Amino acid sequence: MENKSWTRIIKTDKNQRSRIAELSVRNKKIVTPLFMPVATQGSVKALSSDDLINVGTQCLLSNTYHLYLRPGLDVLKKFGGLGNFMRYPKAILTDSGGFQVYSLSRLRKITEQGVHFSSHIDGSSHFFTPEKVIDYESAINSDIWTHLDVCVKNPPQYSEAKEALRKTKLWAKRSIDHFKKITQEAEEKPKLMAIIQGSIFKDLRKEAIEYATELGFDGFALGGLSVGESKKEMFETLDYIMENIPKDRPVYFMGLGDPVDIWMATKLGVDMYDCVLPTRNARNGQALTTYGKVYIKNAQYKNDDTVLDNECDCYTCKNYSRSYISHLYKSGELLSHRLLSIHNIRFLLKQTDMMKKAINEDRFDESFNEFLNKYNQK
Ligand SMILES: [Zn+2]
């Protein structure tokens, strides 16, 4: 595409591939390493857009599949897109629905043209094509788009992964052609990222990187990792991908949320992450803290007047004790979900701030070790 210049590499750590980049899209600036909370259905569970802004988010991820089914694209069009609908003024990235069609819907049938599926909500029949998904993202009016891809169950046979990649390549080409056509006249163009599939097979990953580079996508979203393979396989594959991927565009690891994994992936050069982990853990009464995980319902917190994490600057830690949050959680009070979600998202955003500081000072490894020493102390 004509403008790769949306990515400005600000600093690369002199000892590592880790880097700070500034992404400019539609008058919005995003600084990486970036963690994106997940607003599956146009809401990061339990949080308002004000909460998300106050906690320091720069970009959210939302799901084309879910928004298409509910509230429906006519509603989003009426409001001028998801950002206006949910009153979130910062950037939004949408995933294409490929993974949700695979993981949630029933009666899938994949053809050369697209994918037939039944809604997980009411069983109604739908047909997604690469072109339609691009049109849906246009209706959602998100800033960064991804294209429809074919997901396979993990771990796949080589032949299965190869066939999925073959279709994904065809769909990537159709997607980018359609994207160029419909955004031709747009004053503020969104960006389109390629989805890099290929499971743990290096030759397939290489092929995926090559076609995505050739077609000129604005960035690379890594799919099919952190979906059941071992950590060793995941990082070996990631290391290989990062060795072979162009350095002039952002790389996004889809679905990664464990803080240790995010440090590790950033060390290898990844720029962007999303995961439901901070909000899902919050709803399960689990807080991520500088000194490891806190299970707030444990008896030891009943009378604990300290805050969740004394190194945290979030709204929750400024105002509430572990004792109060423990009481809320055990009483089934919804406020516990909000307070823990605010804290957990802030915790991950703070990790990315610490990474930026470390990269600026060329001491990524030292900072990573300092983080690990505290986090694993329990
Ligand atoms: Zn906090």
Residues whose N, C-alpha, C, O or C-beta is under 5 A from the ligand:
A	BS01	ZN	C312 D313 C314 T316 C317 H343
